[in-house]
Amino acid sequence: MNASPRRKELTRLAAQLFVQEGFDRTTVRMLAQEMGIKSGSLFHHFKDKQEILAAVIEEGTQNALTIAKAALQKCDDDPEARLHAMARAHLETLFADRNAHVVALFEWRRLDPDASAHLRHLRDAYEALWVDVIDDALAAELIHGDRFLVSRFILGALNWTVRWYDPSGPRTPDDLADELVAMIMAR
């Protein structure tokens, strides 16, 4: 992936427009106008609109993976600490790069098969971190249930916060993560 500052800025603007308009309704002309360039100039940076979508999702997913790995490296091996660290890291990435994550959550199905296959390894690597943390919490009997259902429940709850959470409200992202972990650990 070309990581030039200009391409990163164009990717950020595209994510914003995809969230506002939806991928299907966003035209190349709209993207170029939002980016302050001519329609033809867009193709200097991206092959087509599909490549822009893939770049948005790749950047958001790679950031989530990087932040989650760093969070796990900073905490000890205690399963509860790891669960808290992952929940906090997930919310940190959601709120730091909200548009990219909203696009990844709601527009992934719009990726062409090649882009989807290329990006699946990043998504799978991120989900594998969660599976390890959840397996440890299940083994320690901190949480109960089927691993698949538990992971979908946790990620679903965290991901949906992009729709309702108000950063200027009374709860910080850390408070939110801690409350979620407390709920799933309740017996």
NORRAWO-V242847 format. One line per field, one symbol per residue. ss: DSSP state (H for helix, E for strand, C for the rest). psi: psi as a letter, one per 20 degrees, with the letter a starting at -180 (. if undefined). burial: 1 if it has 9 or more other ideal C-beta (glycine too) atoms within 8 Angstrom, else 0. A space follows every 10 residues. Layout:
ss: ???
psi: ???
burial: ???
This chain:
ss: CCCCHHHHHH HHHHHHHHHH HCCCCCCHHH HHHHHCCCHH HHHHHCCCHH HHHHHHHHHH HHHHHHHHHH HHHHCCCCHH HHHHHHHHHH HHHHHHCHHH HHHHHHHHHH CCHHHHHHHH HHHHHHHHHH HHHHHHHHHC CCCCCCHHHH HHHHHHHHHH HHHHCCCCCC CCHHHHHHHH HHHHHCC
psi: pokqhghggh gghggghhgg iqghiprhgg ggghikrqgh hhihhqgahg hgghgggggg gggggghggg ghhhrajphg hhgggggggg hghghhlggh hggggijgii qrhgggghih hgghgghhgg gggggghghi khrqapgggg ghgghggghi hihipohjai prhgggghgg ghghiq.
burial: 0000001111 1111111110 0010010001 1101100000 1100110011 1111111111 1111101111 1100100011 1111111111 1111101111 1111101100 1000110010 0110111011 1011111100 0110001001 1011101110 1100100000 0010011111 1001100
